Amino acid sequence: QVQFVESGGGLVQPGGSLRLSCATSGSNFSAYAWGWYRQVPGKERDIVAAITRGGRFHYQDSVKGRFAISRDNAKNTIDLQMSSLTHEETAVYYCNTWPVAYDSWGQGTQVTVYS
């Protein structure tokens, strides 16, 4: 059974940085592209950043130049380094394959940008 455990969220002021981490288990990790998604109440979960099997990147336009996704095939983890955060990026952040291959999601990690 695949499991995702997201961590690293918290409170941060506008312009601040956070590093999120996702620990996965139960999947053939290296065979997939992986992504970070975010969701605010009342809206759909959207892709923020993704990394392919070969290490190519995909970013939502609004985060280009500020977010960096990485993967560790030995540890089965995906990280998201976020900088210059804005209020609009307050959300719960999740990881999953890209595109989504698993119906189950982790609990997510809350990122709150406040001033």
KAZI-V783718 format. One line per field, one symbol per residue. psi: psi as a letter, one per 40 degrees, with the letter a starting at -180 (. if undefined). A space follows every 10 residues. Layout:
psi->???
//
This chain:
psi->hiihhiieia hiiheaiihi ihhiieigde eiiiihiihi heiihihdii hideeiihii deehedihii ihddefihih hhifiideeh ihhiiiihih ehdiiaeihh hhhi.
//
